[in-house]
């Protein structure tokens, strides 16, 4: 997010999946924005390879923070990771509800059984 973009107010956001939906909506609104003023617009304009690279970088930063047992950094980097994941979802035409539905489907399934069903 650039310095000219206004972040969502933390006073009005209740942390939940709804927060991710609000961030997704914000990202979507910036898709056609000015890439000189909006990091989100610039990232979306740069295409999926760049978005994916940024997502990977953020994932590594999450792992580094976790291994360093740096809770504050882990929280901050997790926010960055989720933001970049939402950007990738938008670029790929995936809506958050699709992911929520998939997660709901898995609630009553053993992780081992679910993984085995994908392996075939």
N, C-alpha and C positions, 0 to 999 in steps of 0.2 A: 504494500500500500504506500503510495507516495505521500509526501508531506502535505500536498494540496488536497488529498482525499480525506474526507471525514470518516473516522471509524464509527462503528456502531457504538452507541452509548452503553457503557456497562451498567448504568443505572436502570435501564429499561430492559435489560436482557436477563432472562432466567436461564442459567446454563442447562441445556437439554438438547435433544435432537432438534428441537425447534430453533435453537441458536444456530445450528449448522444450516438449517433451511433458510434462516434469515441471511446468513453469510452467503449462501448459494445465490439467493435472490439479489443481493448486493453485487456479487461477482457478475451475474447475468446482466444487471443494469449497466455495468461498465464495459461490456463486451464491445459496444460500438463507440466507446469513449475515445478521448484524445490520448493517443499513446505517448504523447510528449508530457502529459500531466498525470496519467494513470498507469501505475505499475501493472495493474490487472489487465487493462486494455493492451499494454505492450506485450505482456506475457501471452495473452490469447492470440495476438497478432503474430507472434513469433512461431506459433505452431506446436503441434504435439511433441515433436522431438525435444524442443526446449522445455516445454512444460514437464515432460517426463524426467528430463535431466534435473530440473529444479526439485521435483518431488523426491528423486533419489538422493540428492544432496541433503534435503531436509530429513529424510529417513536416517541417513548416516549421522546427522547431528543429534537426532533423538537417541540413537544408540550410544553415541559418545557421552551425552549427558547422563544417560542411565548408568553406564559403566563407571562414570565419575561420581555417581551417587549425588549429583547436583540437582536437587529437586526443583529449584527455581528455573534453572536452564532447561530441565526436562519439560516443565510446564510451558515455557516460552517456545521451545522447539516443537513441542506437540501442536501448539497453535499454528505454527508455520507449516507443519506437515499436513494438518487438516485443511488449512487454506489451500495449499497447492493440490491436494487431492480433490477438493471441490472444483478447482479450476480445471483439472483433468477431466472430471466427470462432465462438466459443462462442455468442454471441447469434444468429448466423445458422445455427447447426446444422452448422457445418463442423468436421470433425475434422482434426488436423494430418496424419494419414496420407493424407488426400485431397490435400492440398497437396504432400506428399512424392511421391505417385504422379504428380501432374502435373509436378513438376520432373524426376523420373526419366524421364518420357516425353519431355521436351524435351532430355535430355542429348545425344542423337545427331542433333538437328535444328538446322540453322542458325537463328539468331535471326531473320534476315530471312525465311527460309522459314516459320518458325512464325508470325510476325506476318502475313505475307501470307495464310496459311491461315485466319486469323481474320477478315481483311478481305474474304475471299471471292471 
